[in-house]
Structures are given as C-alpha cells and as structure tokens.
C-alpha cells in the first residue's frame, strides 16, 4: 500500500525541506504555491485610508507518494525541519493511495513510484 503526504509549510522552509527530501532519496515530489489561513489568520493594512483584511497567507504545498513503511520517517523529518515553534508552521495530511501508474512504462503500484 502507498500513502500520499501533503505538507503545507512556510515558503521560507522550502529549500530546507527540498534538501532533506533529497537526502532521503525520494523519487518524486510536487510543489505548489498556495494561499490559506488557519489559526494564524492574516493581517490588516491601511491602504489610502481604508483598512484591508488579508485573510490568506502564502504557503507551499508539497505532495509526496511513498510506501507505507516510509511515512513515519518522512513525516518526522518534515516536521522537524519545518518547525519554528510559531503559529503558522503548517500542517501535514496523510491519505491512502490505491494505485499509481507511470504513464511512460505503464508500471503500476509501487513500481510506478520507485
């Protein structure tokens, strides 16, 4: 079985996480720039005398599909590396992946993600 790890992290932590994942010799990673909020909310600014409420903050979304046995190690390393101890450090979600297919070779399952 495979798992998908979705990690929402601070943008300034991306390079550290990329280095970490390269050390773990992972075969694939997707990265998206996203906007969102949680407890951190956002901030308010005054623009030309009008208060503007910026509810969404920039985050980086990482998606990684790995074997079940690798999940805890990877999640632990991401958590260690992404943590600043402040509100807004992010979240990690883990979900089941039923199948994967490498389009070029038609390989399926674990063979497709190795």
Biopython code that builds the backbone (N, CA, C, O; Angstrom):
import numpy as np
from Bio.PDB.StructureBuilder import StructureBuilder

atoms = [
    (1, "UNK", "N", (0.838, -1.183, 0.000)),
    (1, "UNK", "CA", (0.000, 0.000, 0.000)),
    (1, "UNK", "C", (0.884, 1.249, 0.000)),
    (1, "UNK", "O", (2.027, 1.224, 0.456)),
    (2, "UNK", "N", (0.331, 2.319, -0.515)),
    (2, "UNK", "CA", (1.056, 3.579, -0.617)),
    (2, "UNK", "C", (0.276, 4.667, 0.123)),
    (2, "UNK", "O", (-0.930, 4.557, 0.342)),
    (3, "UNK", "N", (0.994, 5.704, 0.494)),
    (3, "UNK", "CA", (0.378, 6.851, 1.162)),
    (3, "UNK", "C", (0.784, 8.125, 0.433)),
    (3, "UNK", "O", (1.866, 8.221, -0.147)),
    (4, "UNK", "N", (-0.115, 9.095, 0.482)),
    (4, "UNK", "CA", (0.199, 10.429, -0.032)),
    (4, "UNK", "C", (0.365, 11.350, 1.162)),
    (4, "UNK", "O", (-0.512, 11.439, 2.022)),
    (5, "UNK", "N", (1.485, 12.027, 1.204)),
    (5, "UNK", "CA", (1.766, 13.005, 2.246)),
    (5, "UNK", "C", (1.584, 14.384, 1.623)),
    (5, "UNK", "O", (2.236, 14.717, 0.633)),
    (6, "UNK", "N", (0.698, 15.181, 2.205)),
    (6, "UNK", "CA", (0.517, 16.574, 1.792)),
    (6, "UNK", "C", (0.991, 17.433, 2.942)),
    (6, "UNK", "O", (0.429, 17.379, 4.036)),
    (7, "UNK", "N", (2.007, 18.212, 2.707)),
    (7, "UNK", "CA", (2.558, 19.077, 3.745)),
    (7, "UNK", "C", (2.403, 20.528, 3.322)),
    (7, "UNK", "O", (2.823, 20.912, 2.231)),
    (8, "UNK", "N", (1.797, 21.333, 4.190)),
    (8, "UNK", "CA", (1.659, 22.766, 3.978)),
    (8, "UNK", "C", (2.675, 23.435, 4.880)),
    (8, "UNK", "O", (2.586, 23.332, 6.103)),
    (9, "UNK", "N", (3.634, 24.119, 4.289)),
    (9, "UNK", "CA", (4.745, 24.679, 5.056)),
    (9, "UNK", "C", (4.924, 26.167, 4.738)),
    (9, "UNK", "O", (4.356, 26.690, 3.779)),
    (10, "UNK", "N", (5.724, 26.823, 5.564)),
    (10, "UNK", "CA", (6.094, 28.220, 5.312)),
    (10, "UNK", "C", (6.989, 28.269, 4.061)),
    (10, "UNK", "O", (7.841, 27.398, 3.886)),
    (11, "UNK", "N", (6.809, 29.265, 3.200)),
    (11, "UNK", "CA", (7.643, 29.364, 1.997)),
    (11, "UNK", "C", (9.142, 29.400, 2.290)),
    (11, "UNK", "O", (9.941, 28.859, 1.526)),
    (12, "UNK", "N", (9.516, 30.034, 3.389)),
    (12, "UNK", "CA", (10.948, 30.146, 3.696)),
    (12, "UNK", "C", (11.583, 28.816, 4.106)),
    (12, "UNK", "O", (12.806, 28.725, 4.210)),
    (13, "UNK", "N", (10.770, 27.789, 4.338)),
    (13, "UNK", "CA", (11.291, 26.473, 4.714)),
    (13, "UNK", "C", (11.458, 25.541, 3.512)),
    (13, "UNK", "O", (11.950, 24.424, 3.665)),
    (14, "UNK", "N", (11.055, 25.986, 2.319)),
    (14, "UNK", "CA", (11.070, 25.107, 1.144)),
    (14, "UNK", "C", (12.452, 24.556, 0.833)),
    (14, "UNK", "O", (12.598, 23.353, 0.617)),
    (15, "UNK", "N", (13.458, 25.402, 0.805)),
    (15, "UNK", "CA", (14.806, 24.922, 0.438)),
    (15, "UNK", "C", (15.328, 23.904, 1.444)),
    (15, "UNK", "O", (15.955, 22.917, 1.059)),
    (16, "UNK", "N", (15.074, 24.136, 2.731)),
    (16, "UNK", "CA", (15.499, 23.178, 3.760)),
    (16, "UNK", "C", (14.802, 21.833, 3.565)),
    (16, "UNK", "O", (15.428, 20.780, 3.689)),
    (17, "UNK", "N", (13.509, 21.871, 3.261)),
    (17, "UNK", "CA", (12.742, 20.633, 3.064)),
    (17, "UNK", "C", (13.215, 19.919, 1.805)),
    (17, "UNK", "O", (13.338, 18.695, 1.803)),
    (18, "UNK", "N", (13.484, 20.670, 0.725)),
    (18, "UNK", "CA", (13.977, 20.046, -0.507)),
    (18, "UNK", "C", (15.304, 19.334, -0.260)),
    (18, "UNK", "O", (15.513, 18.225, -0.752)),
    (19, "UNK", "N", (16.191, 19.956, 0.489)),
    (19, "UNK", "CA", (17.480, 19.332, 0.816)),
    (19, "UNK", "C", (17.270, 18.056, 1.616)),
    (19, "UNK", "O", (17.901, 17.032, 1.357)),
    (20, "UNK", "N", (16.380, 18.132, 2.586)),
    (20, "UNK", "CA", (16.065, 16.975, 3.421)),
    (20, "UNK", "C", (15.534, 15.825, 2.572)),
    (20, "UNK", "O", (15.975, 14.686, 2.722)),
    (21, "UNK", "N", (14.591, 16.118, 1.685)),
    (21, "UNK", "CA", (13.989, 15.072, 0.865)),
    (21, "UNK", "C", (14.986, 14.487, -0.128)),
    (21, "UNK", "O", (14.904, 13.304, -0.459)),
    (22, "UNK", "N", (15.921, 15.293, -0.606)),
    (22, "UNK", "CA", (16.977, 14.778, -1.484)),
    (22, "UNK", "C", (17.851, 13.781, -0.719)),
    (22, "UNK", "O", (18.253, 12.756, -1.268)),
    (23, "UNK", "N", (18.141, 14.083, 0.544)),
    (23, "UNK", "CA", (18.919, 13.164, 1.386)),
    (23, "UNK", "C", (18.190, 11.841, 1.590)),
    (23, "UNK", "O", (18.826, 10.792, 1.700)),
    (24, "UNK", "N", (16.845, 11.885, 1.642)),
    (24, "UNK", "CA", (16.050, 10.667, 1.840)),
    (24, "UNK", "C", (15.899, 9.874, 0.551)),
    (24, "UNK", "O", (15.309, 8.793, 0.554)),
    (25, "UNK", "N", (16.434, 10.405, -0.565)),
    (25, "UNK", "CA", (16.438, 9.728, -1.859)),
    (25, "UNK", "C", (15.025, 9.392, -2.347)),
    (25, "UNK", "O", (14.772, 8.291, -2.836)),
    (26, "UNK", "N", (14.113, 10.357, -2.204)),
    (26, "UNK", "CA", (12.752, 10.150, -2.706)),
    (26, "UNK", "C", (12.733, 10.330, -4.210)),
    (26, "UNK", "O", (13.508, 11.106, -4.770)),
    (27, "UNK", "N", (11.840, 9.604, -4.852)),
    (27, "UNK", "CA", (11.815, 9.607, -6.305)),
    (27, "UNK", "C", (10.980, 10.726, -6.904)),
    (27, "UNK", "O", (11.174, 11.061, -8.072)),
    (28, "UNK", "N", (10.067, 11.311, -6.159)),
    (28, "UNK", "CA", (9.232, 12.346, -6.738)),
    (28, "UNK", "C", (8.623, 13.258, -5.696)),
    (28, "UNK", "O", (8.394, 12.864, -4.552)),
    (29, "UNK", "N", (8.367, 14.478, -6.112)),
    (29, "UNK", "CA", (7.802, 15.495, -5.231)),
    (29, "UNK", "C", (7.096, 16.514, -6.108)),
    (29, "UNK", "O", (7.628, 16.929, -7.138)),
    (30, "UNK", "N", (5.909, 16.914, -5.706)),
    (30, "UNK", "CA", (5.215, 18.011, -6.376)),
    (30, "UNK", "C", (5.111, 19.164, -5.397)),
    (30, "UNK", "O", (4.903, 18.964, -4.200)),
    (31, "UNK", "N", (5.258, 20.382, -5.922)),
    (31, "UNK", "CA", (5.213, 21.575, -5.098)),
    (31, "UNK", "C", (4.272, 22.575, -5.745)),
    (31, "UNK", "O", (4.312, 22.791, -6.957)),
    (32, "UNK", "N", (3.423, 23.183, -4.924)),
    (32, "UNK", "CA", (2.521, 24.234, -5.396)),
    (32, "UNK", "C", (2.588, 25.407, -4.440)),
    (32, "UNK", "O", (2.754, 25.236, -3.232)),
    (33, "UNK", "N", (2.459, 26.599, -4.996)),
    (33, "UNK", "CA", (2.325, 27.781, -4.160)),
    (33, "UNK", "C", (0.831, 27.969, -3.933)),
    (33, "UNK", "O", (0.057, 28.064, -4.885)),
    (34, "UNK", "N", (0.433, 28.022, -2.671)),
    (34, "UNK", "CA", (-0.980, 28.148, -2.324)),
    (34, "UNK", "C", (-1.168, 29.292, -1.337)),
    (34, "UNK", "O", (-0.205, 29.816, -0.778)),
    (35, "UNK", "N", (-2.416, 29.663, -1.138)),
    (35, "UNK", "CA", (-2.768, 30.682, -0.158)),
    (35, "UNK", "C", (-3.783, 30.061, 0.792)),
    (35, "UNK", "O", (-4.637, 29.285, 0.366)),
    (36, "UNK", "N", (-3.696, 30.394, 2.064)),
    (36, "UNK", "CA", (-4.653, 29.850, 3.011)),
    (36, "UNK", "C", (-4.517, 30.511, 4.366)),
    (36, "UNK", "O", (-3.684, 31.392, 4.578)),
    (37, "UNK", "N", (-5.367, 30.056, 5.278)),
    (37, "UNK", "CA", (-5.249, 30.534, 6.652)),
    (37, "UNK", "C", (-5.741, 29.460, 7.600)),
    (37, "UNK", "O", (-6.530, 28.588, 7.235)),
    (38, "UNK", "N", (-5.263, 29.546, 8.803)),
    (38, "UNK", "CA", (-5.679, 28.686, 9.900)),
    (38, "UNK", "C", (-5.717, 29.578, 11.124)),
    (38, "UNK", "O", (-6.324, 30.648, 11.100)),
    (39, "UNK", "N", (-5.079, 29.147, 12.179)),
    (39, "UNK", "CA", (-5.035, 29.969, 13.394)),
    (39, "UNK", "C", (-4.271, 31.266, 13.181)),
    (39, "UNK", "O", (-4.523, 32.270, 13.847)),
    (40, "UNK", "N", (-3.343, 31.226, 12.251)),
    (40, "UNK", "CA", (-2.505, 32.400, 12.014)),
    (40, "UNK", "C", (-3.318, 33.555, 11.436)),
    (40, "UNK", "O", (-2.923, 34.716, 11.537)),
    (41, "UNK", "N", (-4.447, 33.226, 10.835)),
    (41, "UNK", "CA", (-5.331, 34.193, 10.174)),
    (41, "UNK", "C", (-4.589, 34.938, 9.088)),
    (41, "UNK", "O", (-4.155, 34.320, 8.116)),
    (42, "UNK", "N", (-4.433, 36.210, 9.212)),
    (42, "UNK", "CA", (-3.785, 37.027, 8.199)),
    (42, "UNK", "C", (-3.295, 38.303, 8.848)),
    (42, "UNK", "O", (-2.803, 38.294, 9.976)),
    (43, "UNK", "N", (-3.431, 39.374, 8.140)),
    (43, "UNK", "CA", (-3.029, 40.649, 8.705)),
    (43, "UNK", "C", (-3.900, 41.749, 8.114)),
    (43, "UNK", "O", (-4.600, 41.540, 7.123)),
    (44, "UNK", "N", (-3.846, 42.911, 8.731)),
    (44, "UNK", "CA", (-4.607, 44.064, 8.253)),
    (44, "UNK", "C", (-3.630, 45.165, 7.880)),
    (44, "UNK", "O", (-2.603, 45.366, 8.528)),
    (45, "UNK", "N", (-3.983, 45.869, 6.817)),
    (45, "UNK", "CA", (-3.192, 47.005, 6.381)),
    (45, "UNK", "C", (-4.130, 48.153, 6.059)),
    (45, "UNK", "O", (-5.309, 47.952, 5.768)),
    (46, "UNK", "N", (-3.592, 49.344, 6.116)),
    (46, "UNK", "CA", (-4.349, 50.511, 5.677)),
    (46, "UNK", "C", (-3.788, 50.951, 4.334)),
    (46, "UNK", "O", (-2.603, 51.257, 4.208)),
    (47, "UNK", "N", (-4.657, 50.976, 3.340)),
    (47, "UNK", "CA", (-4.272, 51.412, 2.001)),
    (47, "UNK", "C", (-5.131, 52.616, 1.655)),
    (47, "UNK", "O", (-6.353, 52.511, 1.551)),
    (48, "UNK", "N", (-4.493, 53.744, 1.480)),
    (48, "UNK", "CA", (-5.193, 55.008, 1.184)),
    (48, "UNK", "C", (-6.326, 55.268, 2.168)),
    (48, "UNK", "O", (-7.419, 55.680, 1.780)),
    (49, "UNK", "N", (-6.051, 55.020, 3.442)),
    (49, "UNK", "CA", (-7.025, 55.301, 4.489)),
    (49, "UNK", "C", (-8.086, 54.244, 4.693)),
    (49, "UNK", "O", (-8.933, 54.383, 5.575)),
    (50, "UNK", "N", (-8.059, 53.180, 3.889)),
    (50, "UNK", "CA", (-9.050, 52.109, 4.013)),
    (50, "UNK", "C", (-8.380, 50.861, 4.583)),
    (50, "UNK", "O", (-7.314, 50.451, 4.125)),
    (51, "UNK", "N", (-9.013, 50.270, 5.579)),
    (51, "UNK", "CA", (-8.468, 49.055, 6.172)),
    (51, "UNK", "C", (-8.758, 47.860, 5.258)),
    (51, "UNK", "O", (-9.901, 47.630, 4.866)),
    (52, "UNK", "N", (-7.718, 47.113, 4.929)),
    (52, "UNK", "CA", (-7.864, 45.915, 4.104)),
    (52, "UNK", "C", (-7.423, 44.729, 4.940)),
    (52, "UNK", "O", (-6.350, 44.733, 5.543)),
    (53, "UNK", "N", (-8.280, 43.708, 4.963)),
    (53, "UNK", "CA", (-8.015, 42.494, 5.730)),
    (53, "UNK", "C", (-7.506, 41.412, 4.788)),
    (53, "UNK", "O", (-8.248, 40.919, 3.939)),
    (54, "UNK", "N", (-6.233, 41.045, 4.943)),
    (54, "UNK", "CA", (-5.648, 39.978, 4.127)),
    (54, "UNK", "C", (-5.811, 38.672, 4.896)),
    (54, "UNK", "O", (-5.043, 38.380, 5.813)),
    (55, "UNK", "N", (-6.819, 37.888, 4.514)),
    (55, "UNK", "CA", (-7.126, 36.658, 5.237)),
    (55, "UNK", "C", (-6.218, 35.492, 4.856)),
    (55, "UNK", "O", (-6.027, 34.570, 5.649)),
    (56, "UNK", "N", (-5.661, 35.529, 3.652)),
    (56, "UNK", "CA", (-4.889, 34.390, 3.175)),
    (56, "UNK", "C", (-3.404, 34.700, 3.177)),
    (56, "UNK", "O", (-2.970, 35.778, 2.771)),
    (57, "UNK", "N", (-2.637, 33.727, 3.645)),
    (57, "UNK", "CA", (-1.190, 33.865, 3.689)),
    (57, "UNK", "C", (-0.556, 32.876, 2.716)),
    (57, "UNK", "O", (-1.117, 31.806, 2.476)),
    (58, "UNK", "N", (0.601, 33.214, 2.152)),
    (58, "UNK", "CA", (1.255, 32.292, 1.225)),
    (58, "UNK", "C", (1.814, 31.080, 1.966)),
    (58, "UNK", "O", (2.425, 31.207, 3.027)),
    (59, "UNK", "N", (1.594, 29.924, 1.392)),
    (59, "UNK", "CA", (2.140, 28.667, 1.903)),
    (59, "UNK", "C", (2.663, 27.860, 0.719)),
    (59, "UNK", "O", (2.366, 28.173, -0.433)),
    (60, "UNK", "N", (3.427, 26.842, 1.005)),
    (60, "UNK", "CA", (3.894, 25.894, -0.008)),
    (60, "UNK", "C", (3.233, 24.556, 0.299)),
    (60, "UNK", "O", (3.254, 24.089, 1.438)),
    (61, "UNK", "N", (2.649, 23.948, -0.723)),
    (61, "UNK", "CA", (2.035, 22.628, -0.573)),
    (61, "UNK", "C", (2.950, 21.616, -1.255)),
    (61, "UNK", "O", (3.232, 21.720, -2.448)),
    (62, "UNK", "N", (3.407, 20.641, -0.482)),
    (62, "UNK", "CA", (4.231, 19.556, -1.004)),
    (62, "UNK", "C", (3.392, 18.289, -1.059)),
    (62, "UNK", "O", (2.649, 17.998, -0.122)),
    (63, "UNK", "N", (3.502, 17.542, -2.132)),
    (63, "UNK", "CA", (2.804, 16.268, -2.257)),
    (63, "UNK", "C", (3.828, 15.192, -2.600)),
    (63, "UNK", "O", (4.607, 15.324, -3.544)),
    (64, "UNK", "N", (3.805, 14.130, -1.812)),
    (64, "UNK", "CA", (4.759, 13.041, -1.980)),
    (64, "UNK", "C", (3.990, 11.734, -1.824)),
    (64, "UNK", "O", (3.214, 11.586, -0.880)),
    (65, "UNK", "N", (4.194, 10.787, -2.732)),
    (65, "UNK", "CA", (3.594, 9.460, -2.593)),
    (65, "UNK", "C", (4.713, 8.492, -2.265)),
    (65, "UNK", "O", (5.711, 8.406, -2.981)),
    (66, "UNK", "N", (4.531, 7.757, -1.160)),
    (66, "UNK", "CA", (5.585, 6.873, -0.654)),
    (66, "UNK", "C", (4.987, 5.546, -0.187)),
    (66, "UNK", "O", (3.773, 5.415, -0.037)),
    (67, "UNK", "N", (5.852, 4.579, 0.036)),
    (67, "UNK", "CA", (5.440, 3.303, 0.612)),
    (67, "UNK", "C", (5.023, 3.518, 2.060)),
    (67, "UNK", "O", (5.553, 4.395, 2.743)),
    (68, "UNK", "N", (4.074, 2.716, 2.522)),
    (68, "UNK", "CA", (3.580, 2.827, 3.904)),
    (68, "UNK", "C", (4.708, 2.866, 4.927)),
    (68, "UNK", "O", (4.669, 3.649, 5.876)),
    (69, "UNK", "N", (5.711, 2.016, 4.729)),
    (69, "UNK", "CA", (6.766, 1.901, 5.731)),
    (69, "UNK", "C", (7.668, 3.135, 5.809)),
    (69, "UNK", "O", (8.425, 3.281, 6.769)),
    (70, "UNK", "N", (7.598, 4.020, 4.819)),
    (70, "UNK", "CA", (8.434, 5.220, 4.812)),
    (70, "UNK", "C", (7.747, 6.447, 5.408)),
    (70, "UNK", "O", (8.397, 7.460, 5.666)),
    (71, "UNK", "N", (6.439, 6.359, 5.627)),
    (71, "UNK", "CA", (5.651, 7.531, 6.019)),
    (71, "UNK", "C", (6.146, 8.163, 7.318)),
    (71, "UNK", "O", (6.416, 9.364, 7.346)),
    (72, "UNK", "N", (6.269, 7.394, 8.378)),
    (72, "UNK", "CA", (6.615, 7.976, 9.688)),
    (72, "UNK", "C", (7.964, 8.675, 9.671)),
    (72, "UNK", "O", (8.115, 9.748, 10.255)),
    (73, "UNK", "N", (8.944, 8.076, 9.007)),
    (73, "UNK", "CA", (10.269, 8.692, 8.927)),
    (73, "UNK", "C", (10.206, 10.020, 8.177)),
    (73, "UNK", "O", (10.774, 11.015, 8.627)),
    (74, "UNK", "N", (9.522, 10.038, 7.043)),
    (74, "UNK", "CA", (9.427, 11.253, 6.237)),
    (74, "UNK", "C", (8.654, 12.338, 6.979)),
    (74, "UNK", "O", (9.089, 13.489, 7.015)),
    (75, "UNK", "N", (7.527, 11.990, 7.564)),
    (75, "UNK", "CA", (6.720, 12.958, 8.304)),
    (75, "UNK", "C", (7.519, 13.530, 9.483)),
    (75, "UNK", "O", (7.470, 14.730, 9.751)),
    (76, "UNK", "N", (8.235, 12.678, 10.167)),
    (76, "UNK", "CA", (9.050, 13.124, 11.298)),
    (76, "UNK", "C", (10.108, 14.126, 10.848)),
    (76, "UNK", "O", (10.315, 15.146, 11.505)),
    (77, "UNK", "N", (10.770, 13.845, 9.745)),
    (77, "UNK", "CA", (11.827, 14.737, 9.234)),
    (77, "UNK", "C", (11.248, 16.066, 8.753)),
    (77, "UNK", "O", (11.821, 17.124, 9.010)),
    (78, "UNK", "N", (10.101, 16.012, 8.049)),
    (78, "UNK", "CA", (9.467, 17.256, 7.594)),
    (78, "UNK", "C", (9.060, 18.102, 8.799)),
    (78, "UNK", "O", (9.290, 19.311, 8.822)),
    (79, "UNK", "N", (8.458, 17.463, 9.793)),
    (79, "UNK", "CA", (8.011, 18.172, 10.991)),
    (79, "UNK", "C", (9.187, 18.852, 11.687)),
    (79, "UNK", "O", (9.099, 20.019, 12.070)),
    (80, "UNK", "N", (10.282, 18.119, 11.847)),
    (80, "UNK", "CA", (11.496, 18.660, 12.471)),
    (80, "UNK", "C", (12.014, 19.879, 11.723)),
    (80, "UNK", "O", (12.333, 20.904, 12.327)),
    (81, "UNK", "N", (12.092, 19.757, 10.416)),
    (81, "UNK", "CA", (12.697, 20.784, 9.574)),
    (81, "UNK", "C", (11.807, 22.013, 9.420)),
    (81, "UNK", "O", (12.308, 23.137, 9.373)),
    (82, "UNK", "N", (10.487, 21.812, 9.339)),
    (82, "UNK", "CA", (9.562, 22.920, 9.082)),
    (82, "UNK", "C", (9.174, 23.687, 10.344)),
    (82, "UNK", "O", (8.614, 24.779, 10.252)),
    (83, "UNK", "N", (9.460, 23.138, 11.503)),
    (83, "UNK", "CA", (9.001, 23.739, 12.759)),
    (83, "UNK", "C", (9.826, 24.958, 13.162)),
    (83, "UNK", "O", (11.054, 24.905, 13.233)),
    (84, "UNK", "N", (9.116, 26.060, 13.424)),
    (84, "UNK", "CA", (9.756, 27.243, 14.004)),
    (84, "UNK", "C", (9.256, 27.447, 15.433)),
    (84, "UNK", "O", (9.832, 28.220, 16.200)),
    (85, "UNK", "N", (8.173, 26.741, 15.780)),
    (85, "UNK", "CA", (7.565, 26.909, 17.091)),
    (85, "UNK", "C", (6.538, 28.025, 17.144)),
    (85, "UNK", "O", (5.992, 28.322, 18.206)),
    (86, "UNK", "N", (6.275, 28.640, 16.005)),
    (86, "UNK", "CA", (5.314, 29.744, 15.949)),
    (86, "UNK", "C", (4.048, 29.315, 15.220)),
    (86, "UNK", "O", (4.060, 28.374, 14.426)),
    (87, "UNK", "N", (2.955, 30.019, 15.503)),
    (87, "UNK", "CA", (1.711, 29.789, 14.789)),
    (87, "UNK", "C", (1.980, 29.994, 13.301)),
    (87, "UNK", "O", (2.657, 30.946, 12.913)),
    (88, "UNK", "N", (1.448, 29.097, 12.472)),
    (88, "UNK", "CA", (1.627, 29.223, 11.028)),
    (88, "UNK", "C", (2.684, 28.310, 10.453)),
    (88, "UNK", "O", (3.025, 28.422, 9.275)),
    (89, "UNK", "N", (3.216, 27.394, 11.276)),
    (89, "UNK", "CA", (4.222, 26.463, 10.767)),
    (89, "UNK", "C", (3.650, 25.512, 9.726)),
    (89, "UNK", "O", (4.394, 25.024, 8.876)),
    (90, "UNK", "N", (2.361, 25.237, 9.767)),
    (90, "UNK", "CA", (1.738, 24.405, 8.734)),
    (90, "UNK", "C", (1.100, 23.160, 9.280)),
    (90, "UNK", "O", (0.960, 22.978, 10.490)),
    (91, "UNK", "N", (0.713, 22.302, 8.350)),
    (91, "UNK", "CA", (0.055, 21.035, 8.685)),
    (91, "UNK", "C", (0.502, 19.969, 7.706)),
    (91, "UNK", "O", (0.975, 20.269, 6.609)),
    (92, "UNK", "N", (0.344, 18.713, 8.120)),
    (92, "UNK", "CA", (0.632, 17.571, 7.255)),
    (92, "UNK", "C", (-0.596, 16.667, 7.271)),
    (92, "UNK", "O", (-1.146, 16.364, 8.330)),
    (93, "UNK", "N", (-1.017, 16.241, 6.085)),
    (93, "UNK", "CA", (-2.135, 15.315, 5.944)),
    (93, "UNK", "C", (-1.624, 14.057, 5.254)),
    (93, "UNK", "O", (-0.817, 14.132, 4.327)),
    (94, "UNK", "N", (-2.096, 12.907, 5.710)),
    (94, "UNK", "CA", (-1.681, 11.625, 5.151)),
    (94, "UNK", "C", (-2.929, 10.881, 4.699)),
    (94, "UNK", "O", (-3.888, 10.748, 5.459)),
    (95, "UNK", "N", (-2.915, 10.396, 3.456)),
    (95, "UNK", "CA", (-4.071, 9.659, 2.946)),
    (95, "UNK", "C", (-3.609, 8.425, 2.167)),
    (95, "UNK", "O", (-2.469, 8.350, 1.708)),
    (96, "UNK", "N", (-4.516, 7.469, 2.032)),
    (96, "UNK", "CA", (-4.227, 6.242, 1.290)),
    (96, "UNK", "C", (-4.223, 6.514, -0.211)),
    (96, "UNK", "O", (-4.999, 7.327, -0.713)),
    (97, "UNK", "N", (-3.343, 5.823, -0.910)),
    (97, "UNK", "CA", (-3.315, 5.854, -2.368)),
    (97, "UNK", "C", (-3.567, 4.422, -2.826)),
    (97, "UNK", "O", (-2.817, 3.509, -2.480)),
    (98, "UNK", "N", (-4.621, 4.237, -3.600)),
    (98, "UNK", "CA", (-4.988, 2.892, -4.046)),
    (98, "UNK", "C", (-4.114, 2.358, -5.160)),
    (98, "UNK", "O", (-3.858, 1.155, -5.218)),
    (99, "UNK", "N", (-3.652, 3.222, -6.043)),
    (99, "UNK", "CA", (-2.844, 2.772, -7.163)),
    (99, "UNK", "C", (-2.071, 3.950, -7.718)),
    (99, "UNK", "O", (-2.414, 5.103, -7.459)),
    (100, "UNK", "N", (-1.038, 3.666, -8.473)),
    (100, "UNK", "CA", (-0.259, 4.676, -9.177)),
    (100, "UNK", "C", (0.152, 4.057, -10.511)),
    (100, "UNK", "O", (0.379, 2.851, -10.602)),
    (101, "UNK", "N", (0.244, 4.881, -11.526)),
    (101, "UNK", "CA", (0.612, 4.393, -12.858)),
    (101, "UNK", "C", (1.659, 5.328, -13.441)),
    (101, "UNK", "O", (1.449, 6.539, -13.512)),
    (102, "UNK", "N", (2.778, 4.767, -13.854)),
    (102, "UNK", "CA", (3.782, 5.553, -14.586)),
    (102, "UNK", "C", (3.361, 5.512, -16.049)),
    (102, "UNK", "O", (3.356, 4.446, -16.664)),
    (103, "UNK", "N", (3.015, 6.645, -16.598)),
    (103, "UNK", "CA", (2.456, 6.707, -17.940)),
    (103, "UNK", "C", (3.424, 6.146, -18.985)),
    (103, "UNK", "O", (3.005, 5.381, -19.853)),
    (104, "UNK", "N", (4.681, 6.501, -18.921)),
    (104, "UNK", "CA", (5.659, 6.085, -19.923)),
    (104, "UNK", "C", (5.779, 4.573, -20.041)),
    (104, "UNK", "O", (5.787, 4.038, -21.150)),
    (105, "UNK", "N", (5.873, 3.870, -18.899)),
    (105, "UNK", "CA", (6.142, 2.428, -18.916)),
    (105, "UNK", "C", (4.923, 1.572, -18.595)),
    (105, "UNK", "O", (4.954, 0.350, -18.745)),
    (106, "UNK", "N", (3.850, 2.223, -18.153)),
    (106, "UNK", "CA", (2.613, 1.532, -17.732)),
    (106, "UNK", "C", (2.794, 0.741, -16.432)),
    (106, "UNK", "O", (1.933, -0.062, -16.072)),
    (107, "UNK", "N", (3.910, 0.965, -15.725)),
    (107, "UNK", "CA", (4.124, 0.288, -14.448)),
    (107, "UNK", "C", (3.053, 0.760, -13.469)),
    (107, "UNK", "O", (2.585, 1.896, -13.540)),
    (108, "UNK", "N", (2.671, -0.140, -12.546)),
    (108, "UNK", "CA", (1.623, 0.183, -11.587)),
    (108, "UNK", "C", (2.095, -0.048, -10.163)),
    (108, "UNK", "O", (3.084, -0.740, -9.920)),
    (109, "UNK", "N", (1.372, 0.540, -9.237)),
    (109, "UNK", "CA", (1.637, 0.330, -7.813)),
    (109, "UNK", "C", (2.995, 0.860, -7.405)),
    (109, "UNK", "O", (3.433, 1.912, -7.871)),
    (110, "UNK", "N", (3.656, 0.123, -6.531)),
    (110, "UNK", "CA", (4.960, 0.547, -6.011)),
    (110, "UNK", "C", (5.993, 0.708, -7.112)),
    (110, "UNK", "O", (6.872, 1.564, -7.013)),
    (111, "UNK", "N", (5.903, -0.108, -8.165)),
    (111, "UNK", "CA", (6.861, 0.028, -9.274)),
    (111, "UNK", "C", (6.764, 1.392, -9.934)),
    (111, "UNK", "O", (7.753, 1.898, -10.463)),
    (112, "UNK", "N", (5.587, 1.988, -9.907)),
    (112, "UNK", "CA", (5.386, 3.291, -10.536)),
    (112, "UNK", "C", (5.979, 4.442, -9.742)),
    (112, "UNK", "O", (6.257, 5.499, -10.308)),
    (113, "UNK", "N", (6.178, 4.261, -8.442)),
    (113, "UNK", "CA", (6.697, 5.366, -7.632)),
    (113, "UNK", "C", (8.157, 5.191, -7.250)),
    (113, "UNK", "O", (8.721, 6.059, -6.583)),
    (114, "UNK", "N", (8.777, 4.103, -7.649)),
    (114, "UNK", "CA", (10.192, 3.885, -7.331)),
    (114, "UNK", "C", (11.088, 4.521, -8.377)),
    (114, "UNK", "O", (12.312, 4.440, -8.274)),
]
sb = StructureBuilder()
sb.init_structure("model")
sb.init_model(0)
sb.init_chain("A")
sb.init_seg("    ")
for serial, (resi, resn, name, xyz) in enumerate(atoms, 1):
    if name == "N":
        sb.init_residue(resn, " ", resi, " ")
    sb.init_atom(name, np.array(xyz, "f"), 0.0, 1.0, " ", f" {name:<3s}", serial, name[0])
structure = sb.get_structure()
